[in-house]
């Protein structure tokens, strides 16, 4: 039979291992490749927005989030190069940083970008703060906020399904932004 002090040490060690195991959070790096994704709830609206030809000049992009992680899905902390991913998404919607002519200009700040899961569902949210300026005006307008979201089923916590959900939220946010910005183009 084991001595009581040895038994206490084993139980203590087992307890420490079990408690520390509960806090393990592996990092899951996902691609930063943006692909416009449309949910069935507003696919027609998104298709019209991406067809717009009015270009905007992105004069400034800032990641203004206090927490640079994209959140958690299951036990994994989600991370990627959010700045490059966001700029690629803006370019898809004809908002470019490298436009030389004097187009309508925008400053874009990423205020929130996160995904989280509960049981078998994932929810992603993207929020942009946008200030716009036309060439004939000297100052930027008051900022406006655009929120995009997506809810999907978490089948296997795979990189692809996480990126698809984030891309759909990004598409939703930028589509709303473009719908408002394009009023100045007409």
C-alpha positions as CSV (number, residue, x, y, z in Angstrom):
1,X,0.0,0.0,0.0
2,X,1.2,3.5,-0.7
3,X,2.2,5.8,2.1
4,X,-0.3,8.6,2.8
5,X,2.2,11.4,2.0
6,X,3.0,9.8,-1.4
7,X,-0.7,9.4,-2.1
8,X,-1.2,13.1,-1.3
9,X,1.6,14.1,-3.6
10,X,0.2,12.0,-6.5
11,X,-3.3,13.5,-6.0
12,X,-1.8,17.0,-5.9
13,X,0.2,16.4,-9.0
14,X,-2.8,14.9,-10.8
15,X,-5.0,17.9,-9.7
16,X,-2.4,20.4,-11.0
17,X,-2.2,18.6,-14.4
18,X,-6.0,18.5,-14.7
19,X,-6.4,22.2,-13.9
20,X,-3.6,23.4,-16.2
21,X,-5.1,21.2,-19.0
22,X,-8.3,23.3,-18.8
23,X,-6.5,26.4,-19.7
24,X,-4.7,25.2,-22.8
25,X,-5.5,27.3,-25.8
26,X,-3.7,26.5,-29.0
27,X,-3.3,29.3,-31.5
28,X,-4.9,28.6,-34.9
29,X,-3.5,30.8,-37.7
30,X,-5.8,31.1,-40.6
31,X,-5.2,32.3,-44.1
32,X,-5.5,36.1,-44.7
33,X,-6.9,35.5,-48.2
34,X,-10.2,37.4,-48.7
35,X,-12.8,35.8,-50.8
36,X,-16.2,37.6,-51.0
37,X,-18.8,35.3,-49.5
38,X,-22.5,36.0,-49.6
39,X,-25.2,34.6,-47.3
40,X,-28.5,33.7,-48.8
41,X,-30.1,36.5,-46.8
42,X,-28.6,39.2,-48.9
43,X,-26.8,37.7,-51.9
44,X,-28.6,39.9,-54.4
45,X,-27.7,43.0,-52.5
46,X,-24.0,42.0,-52.4
47,X,-23.9,41.1,-56.1
48,X,-25.1,44.6,-57.0
49,X,-22.5,46.2,-54.7
50,X,-19.5,44.3,-56.1
51,X,-20.5,45.4,-59.6
52,X,-20.1,49.1,-58.7
53,X,-17.4,50.9,-60.6
54,X,-17.0,54.1,-58.5
55,X,-13.5,53.9,-57.1
56,X,-12.4,55.2,-53.7
57,X,-9.0,56.0,-52.5
58,X,-8.0,54.5,-49.2
59,X,-5.9,57.2,-47.6
60,X,-5.5,55.4,-44.3
61,X,-6.2,52.0,-42.8
62,X,-5.9,51.5,-39.0
63,X,-6.4,48.4,-36.9
64,X,-8.0,50.1,-33.9
65,X,-8.9,46.9,-32.0
66,X,-7.7,46.7,-28.4
67,X,-7.4,42.9,-28.6
68,X,-5.6,41.8,-31.7
69,X,-6.9,38.2,-31.6
70,X,-9.9,37.3,-33.7
71,X,-11.5,35.4,-30.8
72,X,-12.0,31.7,-30.0
73,X,-13.6,28.8,-31.8
74,X,-13.9,25.7,-29.6
75,X,-10.6,25.8,-27.7
76,X,-8.5,27.5,-30.3
77,X,-7.5,31.2,-30.4
78,X,-7.9,32.5,-34.0
79,X,-5.2,34.7,-35.5
80,X,-4.2,36.1,-38.9
81,X,-2.8,39.2,-40.6
82,X,-5.9,41.3,-40.2
83,X,-4.5,44.4,-41.8
84,X,-3.6,42.6,-45.1
85,X,-6.9,40.7,-45.0
86,X,-8.9,43.9,-44.6
87,X,-7.1,45.8,-47.3
88,X,-7.6,42.9,-49.7
89,X,-11.3,42.9,-48.9
90,X,-11.5,46.7,-49.5
91,X,-9.7,46.3,-52.8
92,X,-12.3,43.7,-53.9
93,X,-14.9,46.4,-53.4
94,X,-13.0,49.0,-55.4
95,X,-11.4,50.9,-52.4
96,X,-7.7,51.0,-53.2
97,X,-4.7,52.5,-51.4
98,X,-2.7,52.9,-54.6
99,X,-5.1,55.1,-56.6
100,X,-3.2,58.2,-57.8
101,X,-6.0,60.4,-59.1
102,X,-8.2,62.5,-56.8
103,X,-11.2,60.2,-56.2
104,X,-13.5,60.3,-53.3
105,X,-11.3,59.4,-50.3
106,X,-11.9,57.3,-47.2
107,X,-10.1,56.6,-43.9
108,X,-11.0,53.2,-42.6
109,X,-10.5,51.9,-39.0
110,X,-11.2,48.3,-38.0
111,X,-13.0,48.7,-34.7
112,X,-14.0,45.1,-34.1
113,X,-13.2,41.8,-35.7
114,X,-14.0,38.6,-33.9
115,X,-15.5,35.1,-34.1
116,X,-16.7,32.9,-31.3
117,X,-18.4,29.6,-31.0
118,X,-21.1,28.2,-28.8
119,X,-21.8,24.5,-29.1
120,X,-22.1,23.9,-32.9
121,X,-22.6,27.5,-34.0
122,X,-20.0,30.2,-34.9
123,X,-20.7,33.9,-35.0
124,X,-18.4,36.5,-36.6
125,X,-18.7,40.3,-36.4
126,X,-16.7,43.0,-38.2
127,X,-17.1,46.7,-37.5
128,X,-15.5,49.5,-39.5
129,X,-15.3,53.2,-38.7
130,X,-15.3,55.2,-42.0
131,X,-14.6,58.8,-42.7
132,X,-15.1,60.0,-46.3
133,X,-14.1,63.1,-48.2
134,X,-14.8,64.3,-51.7
135,X,-12.0,66.0,-53.7
136,X,-13.6,69.5,-53.5
137,X,-13.8,69.4,-49.7
138,X,-10.9,69.9,-47.4
139,X,-12.0,68.0,-44.3
140,X,-13.3,64.5,-43.8
141,X,-16.9,64.0,-42.8
142,X,-18.1,62.7,-39.4
143,X,-17.3,59.0,-39.1
144,X,-19.9,56.4,-39.7
145,X,-19.9,52.8,-38.5
146,X,-20.7,49.7,-40.5
147,X,-21.2,46.3,-39.0
148,X,-21.2,43.0,-40.8
149,X,-22.0,39.6,-39.2
150,X,-22.3,36.0,-40.1
151,X,-23.6,33.0,-38.2
152,X,-22.8,29.5,-39.4
153,X,-22.6,25.9,-38.2
154,X,-19.3,24.8,-36.7
155,X,-18.9,21.3,-38.2
156,X,-15.3,20.6,-37.4
157,X,-13.5,23.8,-36.3
158,X,-11.6,23.8,-39.5
159,X,-9.6,26.7,-40.8
160,X,-11.7,26.8,-44.0
161,X,-15.1,27.1,-42.3
162,X,-13.7,29.7,-39.8
163,X,-12.3,31.8,-42.7
164,X,-15.6,31.4,-44.6
165,X,-17.6,32.8,-41.7
166,X,-15.2,35.7,-41.2
167,X,-15.2,36.5,-44.9
168,X,-19.0,36.5,-45.0
169,X,-19.0,39.0,-42.1
170,X,-16.4,41.1,-43.8
171,X,-18.4,41.0,-47.1
172,X,-21.5,42.1,-45.2
173,X,-19.8,45.1,-43.5
174,X,-18.1,46.4,-46.7
175,X,-21.2,45.9,-48.8
176,X,-23.1,48.1,-46.3
177,X,-20.3,50.6,-46.5
178,X,-20.3,50.7,-50.3
179,X,-24.1,51.0,-50.5
180,X,-23.8,54.2,-48.4
181,X,-20.6,55.5,-50.1
182,X,-22.0,55.0,-53.6
183,X,-24.7,57.6,-53.0
184,X,-22.0,60.2,-53.6
185,X,-20.9,58.6,-56.9
186,X,-24.2,59.1,-58.7
